Amino acid sequence: MDKTLSNRTKCIRNGKNLLLIILGFIFLSSGHADHSEIRVLFVGDILLSRNVKQEIQTRKTKPWETLNPLFHSADFVIGNLEGAVGNFNDRLDSKTESPVFNIDSADIHLLEDAGFKFITIENNHNLDLGKKGRNNTIESLRNNNIQPVLLDNSPQFFTVKDVVFSLVSLNIVLCRDSTKNKIPSIEIQQKLRLAKSLSNIVIVSIHWGSELLDWPNKEQREIANWLIENGTDIIIGSHPHVIQKPELICGKPVFFSLGNHLFDQKYPITKEGLIVDIRVQNGRFNCTGIITHPKFNSYYPEIKDSIDFNFKPIPFRVTPLKINNYIIKPLSVLDGNENRTVLQAFQEDRMLWNTHPMSIISISSSKLDGVNEYLFILEKHYSSLDNEYNVRPYVYDMDAKGLVAKWRGSALAWPLIDAQISSINHKILCALHRGDSFIKPDKTTKIIRVAAYEWNGFGFKGVPDSITCATCRKLYDLDDIQK
C-alpha cells in the first residue's frame, strides 16, 4: 500500500409480462415502519472440506445444531465460505503453496439448514478449482436458497422492517490465479457509492490481512480508512484465521478479523471465533460480539462467551434516496444469470411502481436545471456506437407511474469509465473517460482523461472553463487510477 492511498484516506416504468426471479429470502416491508429490533449476525471463515468434512461424515450430525437457537433468533445470518464446489483433481495450477479446499455440493444444504441467507465467497480460495469451481459454488448456493456475494454482484440489497442494508464483498488476498481486488479502484468506489445512495447501512465483507497475526497490519488500516471515506458503515474482515481486536475508525466499527467459525486448523489461537451481533432499532445500530469455541476433538462451533466492545449506538441514514416526494428503494433480483437492481418508488409507505431489473452502476439526485429534481443514473448497456457493453449515463424524471427518460446518453465525448454530478455546481457533470475514441476504440488503453459537462435542459455539453475542469480533475485522482 503506497503513500498515495494513505494520503487520500482522511479519518423504466413497470414492464408488462415482467418475470423477476426474486430471491425468496429477501423480503421488503411496505407497511408502516416497524420499530422492533433487527438482528443481523456475521460469522468468520467456514470450511466444509478436509477434517471438517470428515467430522460431518463420522458424527452424522450438523455443525450448527448447538447454534440453532441463536441463528433462528436473527433476521439474517451471513458467513464467509472458504473453497469451491467440485473435485480436487480439478484444482487450478498455482505456484503458491496455498491449500485447495474442494467442497462436496451435497454439503451446501448444511448452510441453508443452519439459516444462512447470504454467503460471501470473495476470498483467496474461491478460485481453487478455477472459474468452473467458482461457478459451481454460485450455482450450489443458489440451489439451496442462499445468495452468494462476490465483487461482481455487489452490492446486494436486503430490507428488514423498512431498513435497507447493502452488502459488498471484497478480497485483496492473492487467489491461485494470482488475482485479487484492487483498492483503491473506480469499480469499488462505484459500488460503494451505489450502496450508500440506496441503503441505510453499508456493510463491507473483506478478505485481507496476514494469516495468524492477531493484530491488523498497516494495509488493513489504510484500506479501512478508504472504505469508510467512501461510505462504508461496518467492516467485517476475514482471512487471518484468528480474532483481531475490533475498533472504531472515524466513528465506524471495523472488525478486522472474526477468526475461524468452522475450521480445522490446529493452533489453539485458531479455535476461537467471533460472531458480530448487529442490532438495529430506532434509527441506530450497535455491534456486540459472541465468542465461539469448539469442544475437544471437534471443529463444530459452540457459544463460549459474549463480549461488549463499548461501541456507542451509531445513527444511520434515515432516507437513502428521495426525489419529488418519492422514496426510492432497491431490490436485488436474479434476472436470468445476472444480478440486477429493481428500483421501487414509495409514497406514504405505499409502493407505487417498480422498474424492470436494471444494471445500475451508480445513482444520485440533482437539480440539474436549478429547480427540478432529476435522477442521474449510470447503467451498463450495449451500444452500436462502440459495439461494447459499457457504462452509459441517463437522466430521469419520475411521476406516479414510473421513470421518465429525459436524456439517454451514449458515453458523452469519449468512452466512459465513470461520471458524477459536481457537489459544488449541480449543473456540472464530471466525467472520467478512456483515452481512446469511438472512431478508433481501444479497450486496452491505459490513457484516461477527465472532462466537464454542463446540463442545458436537453443534455450535457462540454465545458471549456479551466476552473470547472480543474474541479473535476480534483474529483478523480489520476495517479491512483492509473496504477
C-alpha positions as CSV (number, residue, x, y, z in Angstrom):
1,M,0.0,0.0,0.0
2,D,1.6,3.3,-1.1
3,K,1.6,6.7,0.4
4,T,-0.9,7.9,-2.2
5,L,-3.6,5.8,-0.6
6,S,-2.5,6.8,2.9
7,N,-2.8,10.5,1.9
8,R,-6.2,10.0,0.4
9,T,-7.7,8.4,3.4
10,K,-8.7,11.1,5.9
11,C,-10.0,9.7,9.4
12,I,-38.1,2.3,-16.9
13,R,-41.5,2.0,-15.9
14,N,-43.3,-1.3,-14.9
15,G,-42.8,-3.7,-17.8
16,K,-45.7,-5.8,-18.9
17,N,-45.2,-9.6,-18.6
18,L,-42.1,-8.8,-16.5
19,L,-40.7,-12.0,-15.0
20,L,-38.5,-11.4,-12.0
21,I,-36.8,-14.2,-10.1
22,I,-36.9,-12.5,-6.8
23,L,-34.7,-14.2,-4.1
24,G,-37.2,-15.8,-1.7
25,F,-35.2,-14.9,1.3
26,I,-35.1,-11.1,0.6
27,F,-38.3,-9.6,1.9
28,L,-39.4,-6.0,1.8
29,S,-41.7,-4.3,4.3
30,S,-44.0,-1.9,2.6
31,G,-46.2,-1.2,5.5
32,H,-45.7,1.2,8.4
33,A,-42.2,1.2,9.8
34,D,-41.8,-1.4,12.5
35,H,-39.6,-0.1,15.3
36,S,-38.9,-3.5,16.7
37,E,-35.3,-4.6,16.8
38,I,-33.5,-6.0,13.8
39,R,-30.7,-8.6,14.3
40,V,-28.0,-9.5,11.8
41,L,-25.2,-11.9,12.6
42,F,-21.9,-12.2,10.8
43,V,-19.6,-15.2,11.4
44,G,-16.0,-15.9,10.3
45,D,-14.4,-18.4,8.0
46,I,-16.3,-21.5,7.2
47,L,-14.7,-24.8,5.9
48,L,-16.7,-27.7,4.6
49,S,-13.7,-29.9,3.5
50,R,-10.7,-31.7,4.9
51,N,-11.2,-32.6,8.6
52,V,-14.5,-30.7,8.9
53,K,-15.9,-32.9,6.2
54,Q,-14.6,-36.0,7.9
55,E,-16.3,-35.0,11.2
56,I,-19.6,-34.4,9.5
57,Q,-19.4,-37.9,7.9
58,T,-18.3,-39.6,11.1
59,R,-20.7,-38.0,13.5
60,K,-23.6,-37.8,11.0
61,T,-24.7,-34.6,12.7
62,K,-24.9,-31.0,11.5
63,P,-22.2,-28.5,12.5
64,W,-24.6,-25.8,13.7
65,E,-27.0,-27.8,15.9
66,T,-26.0,-26.0,19.1
67,L,-26.2,-22.6,17.5
68,N,-29.7,-23.1,16.1
69,P,-31.4,-21.0,18.8
70,L,-29.0,-18.1,18.2
71,F,-29.2,-18.3,14.4
72,H,-33.0,-18.6,14.4
73,S,-33.3,-15.5,16.6
74,A,-31.7,-13.4,13.9
75,D,-33.2,-11.8,10.8
76,F,-30.1,-12.6,8.7
77,V,-27.1,-14.8,9.3
78,I,-24.1,-14.3,7.0
79,G,-20.7,-16.0,6.7
80,N,-17.6,-16.4,4.6
81,L,-17.2,-19.8,2.8
82,E,-13.6,-20.9,2.0
83,G,-13.3,-23.1,-1.0
84,A,-15.1,-24.1,-4.2
85,V,-17.6,-26.8,-5.1
86,G,-16.0,-29.6,-7.2
87,N,-13.3,-32.3,-7.3
88,F,-9.8,-31.9,-6.0
89,N,-8.4,-33.1,-9.3
90,D,-9.8,-30.0,-11.0
91,R,-7.6,-27.7,-8.9
92,L,-6.1,-24.8,-10.6
93,D,-2.3,-25.0,-11.1
94,S,-0.5,-22.4,-8.9
95,K,2.9,-21.5,-7.8
96,T,1.6,-20.8,-4.3
97,E,1.6,-23.3,-1.5
98,S,-2.0,-22.4,-0.6
99,P,-4.1,-25.5,0.2
100,V,-7.1,-26.4,-2.0
101,F,-10.5,-26.6,-0.4
102,N,-12.8,-28.6,-2.6
103,I,-16.4,-28.8,-1.4
104,D,-19.0,-31.5,-2.0
105,S,-22.1,-29.9,-3.4
106,A,-24.2,-32.2,-1.2
107,D,-22.9,-30.4,1.9
108,I,-24.0,-26.9,0.9
109,H,-27.5,-27.7,2.2
110,L,-26.0,-27.6,5.7
111,L,-25.6,-23.9,5.3
112,E,-29.2,-23.5,4.4
113,D,-30.3,-25.7,7.3
114,A,-28.3,-23.6,9.7
115,G,-30.1,-20.4,8.5
116,F,-27.5,-18.7,6.4
117,K,-29.1,-16.3,3.9
118,F,-26.0,-14.8,2.3
119,I,-22.6,-16.3,1.9
120,T,-19.6,-14.3,0.8
121,I,-17.2,-16.1,-1.5
122,E,-14.8,-13.3,-2.4
123,N,-11.7,-14.8,-0.9
124,N,-8.4,-16.4,-1.9
125,H,-10.0,-19.9,-2.2
126,N,-12.9,-19.1,-4.4
127,L,-10.8,-20.0,-7.5
128,D,-9.2,-23.1,-6.0
129,L,-10.9,-25.1,-8.8
130,G,-10.8,-22.3,-11.4
131,K,-13.7,-20.4,-12.8
132,K,-15.7,-23.6,-13.2
133,G,-15.4,-24.3,-9.5
134,R,-16.5,-20.8,-8.6
135,N,-19.5,-21.1,-10.9
136,N,-20.3,-24.4,-9.3
137,T,-20.2,-22.8,-5.9
138,I,-22.5,-20.0,-7.0
139,E,-25.0,-22.4,-8.5
140,S,-24.9,-24.8,-5.5
141,L,-25.6,-21.9,-3.1
142,R,-28.5,-20.6,-5.2
143,N,-29.9,-24.1,-5.4
144,N,-30.0,-24.1,-1.7
145,N,-31.8,-20.6,-1.4
146,I,-28.6,-18.9,-0.4
147,Q,-27.3,-15.8,-2.2
148,P,-23.6,-15.9,-2.9
149,V,-22.0,-12.5,-2.7
150,L,-18.8,-11.6,-4.6
151,L,-17.5,-8.4,-6.2
152,D,-19.3,-8.9,-9.5
153,N,-22.8,-8.9,-7.9
154,S,-22.1,-6.4,-5.1
155,P,-23.8,-4.5,-3.7
156,Q,-26.5,-6.9,-2.6
157,F,-29.5,-5.2,-1.1
158,F,-31.8,-6.6,1.6
159,T,-34.5,-4.9,3.6
160,V,-35.7,-5.8,7.1
161,K,-38.5,-3.9,8.8
162,D,-38.1,-0.9,6.5
163,V,-34.3,-0.6,7.0
164,V,-32.3,-1.1,3.8
165,F,-28.9,-2.9,4.1
166,S,-26.3,-3.3,1.4
167,L,-23.5,-5.9,1.4
168,V,-20.3,-5.6,-0.6
169,S,-17.8,-8.5,-0.8
170,L,-14.1,-7.8,-1.5
171,N,-10.8,-9.8,-1.5
172,I,-7.3,-8.4,-1.5
173,V,-5.5,-11.7,-0.9
174,L,-4.0,-13.4,-4.0
175,C,-6.0,-16.3,-5.4
176,R,-4.5,-19.3,-7.0
177,D,-4.6,-17.5,-10.4
178,S,-2.6,-14.6,-8.8
179,T,-5.6,-12.2,-9.0
180,K,-7.2,-10.0,-6.2
181,N,-9.3,-7.0,-6.0
182,K,-7.6,-3.6,-6.3
183,I,-8.1,-0.9,-3.7
184,P,-8.4,1.9,-4.4
185,S,-10.3,1.5,-7.6
186,I,-13.1,3.2,-9.5
187,E,-15.1,0.0,-9.7
188,I,-15.2,-0.5,-5.9
189,Q,-15.8,3.2,-5.4
190,Q,-18.8,3.0,-7.7
191,K,-20.2,0.0,-5.8
192,L,-19.8,1.8,-2.5
193,R,-21.4,5.0,-4.0
194,L,-24.4,2.9,-5.2
195,A,-24.7,1.2,-1.8
196,K,-24.6,4.5,0.1
197,S,-27.2,6.1,-2.3
198,L,-29.8,3.3,-1.9
199,S,-29.3,1.9,1.6
200,N,-29.4,2.9,5.2
201,I,-26.4,0.8,6.3
202,V,-23.5,-0.2,4.1
203,I,-21.6,-3.3,5.2
204,V,-18.3,-4.4,3.6
205,S,-17.1,-8.0,4.0
206,I,-13.4,-8.1,3.1
207,H,-10.8,-10.8,2.9
208,W,-7.5,-9.2,4.0
209,G,-4.6,-9.2,6.5
210,S,-1.8,-11.6,7.5
211,E,-2.5,-15.2,8.5
212,L,-2.2,-16.0,12.2
213,L,-1.4,-12.3,13.0
214,D,-3.7,-11.3,15.8
215,W,-3.5,-7.5,15.1
216,P,-4.3,-5.6,11.9
217,N,-1.4,-4.7,9.6
218,K,-0.8,-1.3,8.1
219,E,-2.5,-2.2,4.8
220,Q,-5.7,-3.2,6.7
221,R,-5.8,0.1,8.5
222,E,-5.2,2.1,5.3
223,I,-7.9,0.3,3.4
224,A,-10.3,0.6,6.3
225,N,-9.9,4.3,6.2
226,W,-10.5,4.4,2.4
227,L,-13.6,2.2,2.7
228,I,-15.1,4.4,5.4
229,E,-14.2,7.6,3.5
230,N,-16.2,6.1,0.6
231,G,-19.4,5.4,2.5
232,T,-18.9,2.1,4.5
233,D,-20.7,1.9,7.8
234,I,-19.5,-1.5,9.1
235,I,-16.4,-3.5,8.0
236,I,-16.3,-7.3,8.5
237,G,-12.9,-8.8,8.0
238,S,-11.6,-12.4,7.5
239,H,-8.6,-14.4,6.4
240,P,-6.1,-14.2,9.3
241,H,-8.0,-17.2,10.9
242,V,-7.6,-15.5,14.4
243,I,-9.6,-12.8,16.0
244,Q,-8.2,-9.3,15.6
245,K,-9.5,-6.8,18.1
246,P,-12.2,-4.5,16.6
247,E,-12.1,-0.8,16.9
248,L,-13.9,2.4,15.8
249,I,-12.3,4.3,12.9
250,C,-13.9,7.6,12.1
251,G,-16.8,6.5,14.3
252,K,-17.4,3.3,12.3
253,P,-16.9,-0.2,13.7
254,V,-14.1,-2.2,12.0
255,F,-13.9,-5.9,12.7
256,F,-10.5,-6.6,11.3
257,S,-10.9,-10.4,11.6
258,L,-13.6,-12.6,13.0
259,G,-11.2,-15.6,13.1
260,N,-12.4,-19.1,12.3
261,H,-16.1,-20.1,12.7
262,L,-15.9,-23.7,11.4
263,F,-12.4,-24.7,10.6
264,D,-9.8,-27.4,11.3
265,Q,-6.6,-25.5,12.0
266,K,-4.6,-27.0,14.9
267,Y,-3.2,-23.9,16.7
268,P,-5.1,-23.0,19.9
269,I,-5.5,-19.4,18.8
270,T,-7.3,-20.5,15.6
271,K,-10.0,-22.3,17.7
272,E,-11.8,-19.2,18.8
273,G,-14.2,-17.3,16.6
274,L,-16.1,-14.1,16.8
275,I,-19.7,-13.6,15.8
276,V,-20.6,-10.0,15.2
277,D,-24.1,-9.3,16.6
278,I,-25.6,-6.2,14.8
279,R,-28.7,-4.8,16.4
280,V,-30.7,-2.1,14.7
281,Q,-33.5,-0.1,16.3
282,N,-34.9,3.5,16.3
283,G,-32.6,4.9,13.7
284,R,-29.4,3.5,15.2
285,F,-27.3,0.4,15.1
286,N,-25.0,-1.2,17.6
287,C,-22.5,-4.0,17.4
288,T,-21.6,-6.5,20.1
289,G,-19.8,-9.9,19.9
290,I,-20.3,-13.6,20.7
291,I,-17.2,-15.8,21.2
292,T,-17.3,-19.4,19.9
293,H,-15.0,-22.3,20.6
294,P,-15.4,-26.0,19.6
295,K,-15.4,-28.8,22.1
296,F,-12.3,-31.0,22.5
297,N,-11.9,-33.3,19.4
298,S,-14.4,-31.3,17.4
299,Y,-14.5,-28.4,15.0
300,Y,-18.2,-27.6,15.5
301,P,-18.6,-24.0,16.9
302,E,-20.3,-23.6,20.3
303,I,-21.0,-20.4,22.2
304,K,-18.3,-19.7,24.8
305,D,-19.0,-16.1,25.9
306,S,-20.4,-12.7,24.9
307,I,-18.4,-9.5,24.6
308,D,-19.3,-5.8,24.6
309,F,-16.9,-3.6,22.7
310,N,-18.4,-0.5,24.4
311,F,-19.3,0.9,21.0
312,K,-22.0,3.6,21.3
313,P,-25.1,3.2,19.1
314,I,-24.5,4.8,15.7
315,P,-27.2,6.7,13.8
316,F,-27.7,5.6,10.2
317,R,-29.0,7.4,7.1
318,V,-32.8,7.8,7.6
319,T,-33.8,8.1,4.0
320,P,-31.5,6.6,1.3
321,L,-32.8,8.5,-1.7
322,K,-35.8,10.8,-2.1
323,I,-36.9,12.7,-5.1
324,N,-40.1,14.7,-5.8
325,N,-41.7,13.2,-2.7
326,Y,-40.9,9.6,-3.8
327,I,-38.7,7.4,-1.7
328,I,-36.6,5.1,-3.9
329,K,-35.7,1.7,-2.5
330,P,-33.7,-1.1,-4.1
331,L,-34.4,-4.8,-4.6
332,S,-31.7,-7.2,-5.7
333,V,-33.0,-9.7,-8.1
334,L,-31.8,-12.5,-10.3
335,D,-32.6,-11.8,-13.9
336,G,-31.5,-14.8,-15.9
337,N,-28.0,-15.5,-14.9
338,E,-27.3,-11.9,-13.9
339,N,-27.9,-10.0,-10.7
340,R,-29.6,-6.7,-11.2
341,T,-31.4,-4.0,-9.2
342,V,-35.1,-3.1,-9.3
343,L,-35.9,0.4,-8.1
344,Q,-39.2,0.7,-6.2
345,A,-40.9,4.0,-5.5
346,F,-42.8,4.6,-2.3
347,Q,-45.1,7.4,-1.2
348,E,-46.5,7.4,2.3
349,D,-45.4,3.8,2.9
350,R,-47.2,2.7,-0.3
351,M,-45.3,1.2,-3.2
352,L,-46.4,2.9,-6.4
353,W,-44.3,1.3,-9.0
354,N,-41.1,-0.6,-9.7
355,T,-38.7,-0.7,-12.7
356,H,-37.6,-3.6,-14.7
357,P,-34.2,-5.1,-13.5
358,M,-31.5,-2.6,-14.2
359,S,-27.7,-2.9,-14.4
360,I,-27.0,0.1,-12.2
361,I,-23.5,1.4,-11.7
362,S,-24.4,4.5,-9.6
363,I,-27.4,6.7,-8.9
364,S,-27.9,10.2,-7.5
365,S,-30.4,13.0,-7.5
366,S,-29.7,16.6,-8.5
367,K,-31.4,19.8,-9.5
368,L,-29.7,19.9,-12.9
369,D,-31.8,22.9,-14.0
370,G,-31.7,24.6,-10.6
371,V,-35.4,23.9,-10.0
372,N,-36.5,20.3,-10.7
373,E,-35.0,17.2,-9.1
374,Y,-33.8,14.5,-11.5
375,L,-32.2,11.1,-11.2
376,F,-28.8,10.7,-12.7
377,I,-28.0,7.0,-13.3
378,L,-25.0,5.3,-14.7
379,E,-26.1,2.0,-16.3
380,K,-24.4,-0.7,-18.3
381,H,-25.8,-1.3,-21.8
382,Y,-24.7,-2.4,-25.2
383,S,-24.4,0.3,-27.9
384,S,-23.8,0.0,-31.6
385,L,-21.8,3.3,-31.3
386,D,-18.8,1.4,-29.9
387,N,-20.1,-2.2,-30.0
388,E,-19.5,-2.5,-26.3
389,Y,-21.4,-3.4,-23.2
390,N,-20.3,-0.4,-21.3
391,V,-21.2,2.5,-18.9
392,R,-23.9,4.8,-20.2
393,P,-25.3,8.0,-18.5
394,Y,-29.1,8.6,-18.2
395,V,-31.2,11.4,-16.7
396,Y,-34.7,10.6,-15.5
397,D,-37.7,12.5,-14.2
398,M,-40.4,10.5,-12.5
399,D,-44.1,10.6,-11.9
400,A,-46.7,8.4,-10.2
401,K,-46.3,5.7,-13.0
402,G,-42.6,5.4,-13.2
403,L,-39.3,6.7,-14.5
404,V,-39.5,9.2,-17.4
405,A,-36.3,9.3,-19.5
406,K,-35.2,12.9,-20.1
407,W,-31.9,12.1,-21.7
408,R,-30.3,8.9,-22.8
409,G,-26.6,9.4,-23.3
410,S,-24.2,7.1,-25.0
411,A,-20.9,7.9,-23.4
412,L,-20.6,11.7,-23.9
413,A,-17.5,12.7,-25.9
414,W,-15.4,9.6,-25.3
415,P,-15.9,6.1,-23.9
416,L,-16.9,6.5,-20.3
417,I,-15.5,5.0,-17.1
418,D,-17.4,7.0,-14.5
419,A,-19.3,10.2,-14.1
420,Q,-20.6,12.2,-11.0
421,I,-22.6,15.3,-10.6
422,S,-20.4,18.0,-9.0
423,S,-21.1,18.7,-5.4
424,I,-20.1,22.4,-6.0
425,N,-22.3,23.1,-9.0
426,H,-25.3,20.7,-9.5
427,K,-25.5,21.6,-13.2
428,I,-21.9,20.3,-13.8
429,L,-21.1,16.6,-14.6
430,C,-17.6,15.5,-14.1
431,A,-16.7,12.5,-16.3
432,L,-13.8,10.1,-16.3
433,H,-13.1,8.8,-19.8
434,R,-10.9,6.3,-21.5
435,G,-8.2,7.8,-23.7
436,D,-9.4,6.2,-26.9
437,S,-12.3,7.3,-29.1
438,F,-15.5,6.0,-30.7
439,I,-13.9,6.3,-34.1
440,K,-10.9,4.2,-33.1
441,P,-11.8,2.3,-29.9
442,D,-9.1,0.6,-27.9
443,K,-10.4,-1.0,-24.6
444,T,-6.8,-1.9,-23.6
445,T,-5.7,1.7,-23.5
446,K,-4.2,2.9,-20.2
447,I,-4.7,6.5,-21.1
448,I,-7.5,8.3,-19.2
449,R,-8.9,11.8,-19.3
450,V,-11.3,13.9,-17.3
451,A,-13.9,16.2,-18.8
452,A,-16.5,18.6,-17.5
453,Y,-20.1,19.0,-19.0
454,E,-23.0,21.3,-18.2
455,W,-26.7,20.5,-18.3
456,N,-28.5,22.6,-20.9
457,G,-32.0,21.3,-20.5
458,F,-31.7,18.8,-23.4
459,G,-28.4,17.1,-22.5
460,F,-24.9,17.8,-21.5
461,K,-22.5,20.0,-23.4
462,G,-18.7,20.3,-22.9
463,V,-17.4,23.0,-20.6
464,P,-14.1,24.6,-21.6
465,D,-13.9,26.6,-18.4
466,S,-10.5,25.8,-16.8
467,I,-11.7,26.3,-13.2
468,T,-14.6,23.9,-13.7
469,C,-12.3,21.4,-15.4
470,A,-9.8,21.7,-12.6
471,T,-12.6,21.0,-10.1
472,C,-13.4,17.8,-12.0
473,R,-9.8,16.7,-12.2
474,K,-9.6,17.1,-8.4
475,L,-12.5,14.7,-8.0
476,Y,-10.6,12.0,-9.8
477,D,-7.1,11.2,-8.6
478,L,-5.5,10.1,-11.9
479,D,-2.3,9.0,-10.2
480,D,-4.2,6.4,-8.2
481,I,-6.4,5.3,-11.1
482,Q,-3.6,4.7,-13.5
483,K,-1.6,2.5,-11.1
